[in-house]
Amino acid sequence: MAKLILLLRRRSGTTREQSLTYWASGAHTELVEKLPGLQKYVQNATTGGSGASDCDGVGELWFDSEAARDQALDSPEMAQVLENGKIFLDMDRTSILTVSDTTVVG
């Protein structure tokens, strides 16, 4: 399994609640659902921990392969997702990581 992990940081002047509400809204999720090859989409709102004050949420985009993930990254649909993200995220502080998933337990 190949994934994109997004470490989300809200836009200045936007409350945490506003940012998380927009992130979960159809206006954003409907764009994400159109990504080519997307198998699973998980939104994790931070609730605590050492980095919780710096990161508002963690998005997980799951793909069957690195090739499918990379195709999605370069797609016009991803460009739309990132453009929409500017509404509620500080894109200069939001991180996008490409990772390979390895299950260790379970």
KEKOL-336464 format. One record per residue: residue in three letters; x negated, y negated, z of N, C-alpha, C in turn. Coordinates in pm, whole numbers, plus 50000, padded with zeros to 5 digits. Layout:
BEGIN
ALAXYZXYZXYZ ...
//
This chain:
BEGIN
MET499155011850000500005000050000499104987650000 ALA499464977849922498734965249916499674954249962 LYS499134944650035499984934150090499364920450073 LEU500254910650076499864896750097500334893450239 ILE499464887550316499804882750450499714867650445 LEU500764860950487500784846350489500864841550633 LEU499904833350673499904827250806500474813350789 LEU501704811550835502484799650806502314788850913 ARG502084776850865501994765150953502924754550899 ARG503794749550986504844740350941504274726950897 ARG505054720550816504744707350763504854696950874 SER503994687050872504044676050969505394669150961 GLY505954666051076507254659551079508414669351076 THR508114682251068509124692751068508994700451198 THR510114702551266510054710351389509864725151356 ARG509414732651453509244747051437510574753351396 GLU511634749451464512954755051435513404751851293 GLN513174739551248513544735851111512764744151010 SER511474745751035510634753250944511064767850936 LEU511274774151052511674788251053513054790350994 THR513964780851016515304781750958515244781150806 TYR514454771950753514344770850607513664783250550 TRP512634788150618511914800050573512874811850557 ALA513794813350651514744824550649515934822050557 SER516074809950507517254806550426517204812950288 GLY518374814050230518474819050094517704810749994 ALA517574797850021516844789049928515404793949909 HIS514814799450012513444804550001513414819549974 THR514174827250050514094841850036514534846749898 GLU515474839849835515904843949702514784842449600 LEU513914832649620512754831149532511744842449556 VAL511504845549682510554856249716511034869649660 GLU512324872249670512884884949622512664887049473 LYS512404876549398512204877449253510764880649214 LEU509864881549312508464884449279508344898049212 PRO507634898849101507504911749032506744921849120 GLY507284933949127506624944649200506804944549351 LEU507544934849403507724933949549508524945949599 GLN507984953049699508644964649756509274961749892 LYS508674952449967509164949450101508734935450139 TYR509604928450210509314914750256509694913950403 VAL508744910450488508974909550632508594895550678 GLN509464889450756509184876550819508994878850968 ASN507854874551021507534875851163507394861851221 ALA508364857351300508264844551369507414846651493 THR506414838251513505564839851631506364836551757 THR506114844351861506814842251988505844840752105 GLY504554842552081503564841352187502214846152137 GLY501264846052226499914850552191498964838752181 SER497684841952170496664831452174496724821852056 GLY497204826151940497264817251823498654812351792 ALA499614815251879501014812051849501264797151831 SER500534788751904500764774451891500254769051758 ASP499364776351693498794771951567499494778051446 CYS500184789051465500814796351355502294798351388 ASP503164793951299504604794951323505184808351281 GLY504554814951189505074827751143504074834951055 VAL504324847651036503494856050950504414863050851 GLY504184860650725504954867350620504174879150566 GLU504884889950537504274901750478504984904950348 LEU504244905350240504764909250109504084922350071 TRP504844932850056504334946250030504474949949882 PHE503424956149829503404960649690502834974749684 ASP503184982149579502714995949565501214997049537 SER500634986649480499224987349443498594973449445 GLU497294973149446496584960449438496864953649305 ALA496994961449198497304955649067498664948849068 ALA499664955249131500994949249140500964936649224 ARG500214937149334500064925349420499414913949343 ASP498344916849272497634906549198498484900749086 GLN499294909349022500204904548917501214894848978 ALA501744898149094502704889249161502044876049198 LEU500804876649246500084864349283499954854749165 ASP499754860149047499534852048928500804848948850 SER501954852748904503204851348830503824837548843 PRO504674833848746505434821248757506364821448879 GLU506844833348916507714834349034506964830449161 MET505694834449172504904830549289504654815549288 ALA504454809849171504274795349163505524788349217 GLN506714793749188507954787949241508044789549392 VAL507654801149444507654803449589506744793449658 LEU505554791649606504584782449668505064767949658 GLU505654764349548506194750749534507314748549635 ASN508174758249651509264757249748508694756549891 GLY507604763349915506984763250047506574749250091 LYS506294740549997505914726850031507014719350105 ILE508244724050093509364717550161509244718950313 PHE508714730350360508694732850504507324736650560 LEU506334738550473505004742850517503934732550483 ASP502904732450565501684725150533500824734850452 MET500884733650321500214743250234498694742850247 ASP498134731750293496684731050314496254739050437 ARG497174741350529496864748850651497484762750653 THR498314765850555498904779150543497924788050468 SER497674799750524496694809050465497404820550395 ILE496854824550280497344836050207496194845950198 LEU496404857850254495374868150259495814880150177 THR494924885650095495204898250028494584909250114 VAL495384919350143494914930150229495374943550172 SER494644953950210495054967650181495534973750312 ASP496684979950307497324985350426496854999550451 THR496405002250573496035015750615496755018650746 THR497615028550747498305032350870497365040650956 VAL497195036551081496315043451173497125052251269 VAL498245046951316499145054351405500535053851345 GLY501255064951346502625065151296502655068551154 
//
